[in-house]
Amino acid sequence: MYTKSFPSSKRSHAINPIRTLIEKEFKIPTDLPRPLVNLTLGEPTKENGFPQCDAIKQSVIDIISSEKHNGYTASNGALVARQAVVDLLSTERAPFTSDHVILTMGASGALYTSLQALCEEGDNILMP
């Protein structure tokens, strides 16, 4: 979904003061060669331009009703999902297995996991 406007910083009761400041000062140019893809909130909701189709809604209902997946998955992601990444992206020149794939819940989870793996006690990190 393409959009030329950014959603509000306020979602329900959550307010991000940094995003509020940026959105207040940030002006989207009107002469863009191509439309923008809105990735600001990283939240695939109808309000952000990502309505869910009926097949996805029914799949979620079926999964919950089966009571086979009503708990935590592996911390590195479900094997079937990691294997799907391998099937899609592994090549003969750059092969990898599902053991090389880590899936996280969003960019914040990926950043946290990366920093946890790379940093040691006493390290200083500067983050925006």
C-alpha positions as CSV (number, residue, x, y, z in Angstrom):
1,M,0.0,0.0,0.0
2,Y,1.4,3.4,-1.0
3,T,0.7,6.5,1.0
4,K,1.9,10.1,1.1
5,S,0.9,10.8,4.7
6,F,2.2,9.4,7.9
7,P,-0.1,8.1,10.7
8,S,-0.2,9.9,14.0
9,S,2.3,9.2,16.7
10,K,-0.5,8.3,19.0
11,R,-1.9,4.8,18.9
12,S,-4.4,4.0,21.6
13,H,-2.7,5.1,24.8
14,A,0.9,4.8,23.6
15,I,2.8,8.0,22.7
16,N,6.3,8.1,21.3
17,P,7.8,11.5,22.1
18,I,10.6,11.1,19.6
19,R,8.3,10.2,16.8
20,T,6.0,13.1,17.7
21,L,8.9,15.6,17.3
22,I,10.1,14.1,14.1
23,E,6.6,14.1,12.6
24,K,6.0,17.7,13.7
25,E,9.2,18.8,11.8
26,F,9.2,16.3,8.9
27,K,7.5,17.6,5.8
28,I,7.0,15.1,2.9
29,P,8.1,16.6,-0.4
30,T,5.2,17.0,-2.9
31,D,7.4,16.4,-6.0
32,L,8.4,12.8,-5.3
33,P,9.2,10.7,-8.4
34,R,7.4,7.7,-6.8
35,P,4.9,7.3,-4.0
36,L,6.2,6.5,-0.5
37,V,5.7,3.2,1.1
38,N,4.7,3.8,4.7
39,L,6.9,1.8,7.0
40,T,7.0,4.3,9.9
41,L,5.1,2.3,12.5
42,G,5.9,-1.2,11.4
43,E,2.5,-2.1,12.5
44,P,0.5,-4.0,9.8
45,T,-3.0,-2.8,10.8
46,K,-5.9,-1.6,8.7
47,E,-5.3,1.9,10.0
48,N,-1.8,1.8,8.7
49,G,-2.9,0.7,5.2
50,F,-2.6,-3.1,5.6
51,P,-6.1,-4.6,5.9
52,Q,-6.1,-8.4,6.5
53,C,-7.8,-10.5,3.9
54,D,-10.4,-13.1,4.9
55,A,-8.1,-16.0,4.2
56,I,-5.5,-14.7,6.8
57,K,-8.2,-14.1,9.3
58,Q,-9.6,-17.6,8.9
59,S,-6.1,-19.1,9.1
60,V,-5.6,-17.4,12.5
61,I,-8.9,-18.7,13.7
62,D,-8.1,-22.2,12.5
63,I,-4.7,-22.2,14.2
64,I,-6.1,-21.0,17.5
65,S,-9.0,-23.5,17.3
66,S,-6.6,-26.4,16.7
67,E,-4.9,-25.8,20.1
68,K,-1.7,-27.0,18.6
69,H,0.1,-23.7,18.6
70,N,-1.2,-21.9,21.7
71,G,2.1,-21.4,23.4
72,Y,5.6,-20.0,23.0
73,T,7.6,-21.0,20.0
74,A,11.4,-21.6,20.0
75,S,13.3,-18.4,20.8
76,N,14.9,-18.4,17.4
77,G,11.6,-18.8,15.6
78,A,9.4,-21.8,14.6
79,L,11.3,-24.4,12.5
80,V,8.8,-24.4,9.7
81,A,9.1,-20.6,9.4
82,R,12.9,-20.7,9.5
83,Q,12.9,-23.5,6.8
84,A,10.6,-21.3,4.6
85,V,13.3,-18.6,4.8
86,V,15.9,-21.2,3.7
87,D,13.7,-22.5,0.9
88,L,13.2,-18.9,-0.4
89,L,16.7,-17.4,0.0
90,S,19.4,-20.2,0.2
91,T,21.3,-20.6,-3.1
92,E,24.0,-22.9,-4.4
93,R,26.5,-20.0,-4.1
94,A,25.3,-19.0,-0.7
95,P,23.8,-22.0,1.0
96,F,22.5,-22.0,4.6
97,T,20.2,-24.1,6.8
98,S,17.5,-23.3,9.2
99,D,20.1,-23.4,12.0
100,H,21.5,-20.2,10.5
101,V,18.2,-18.3,10.7
102,I,16.9,-16.4,13.6
103,L,13.4,-14.9,13.5
104,T,12.3,-12.1,15.8
105,M,9.1,-10.3,16.6
106,G,9.8,-7.1,14.8
107,A,12.8,-4.8,14.5
108,S,13.0,-4.1,18.2
109,G,13.4,-7.8,18.9
110,A,16.0,-8.1,16.2
111,L,18.0,-5.2,17.6
112,Y,17.8,-6.5,21.1
113,T,18.9,-10.0,20.1
114,S,21.8,-8.6,18.0
115,L,23.0,-6.3,20.7
116,Q,22.7,-9.1,23.3
117,A,24.9,-11.3,21.0
118,L,27.5,-8.6,20.2
119,C,27.9,-6.7,23.5
120,E,29.3,-7.5,26.8
121,E,28.9,-6.1,30.3
122,G,30.4,-2.6,30.4
123,D,30.1,-1.9,26.7
124,N,28.7,1.5,25.8
125,I,26.1,1.8,23.0
126,L,24.8,5.0,21.4
127,M,21.4,4.5,19.9
128,P,18.9,7.0,18.3
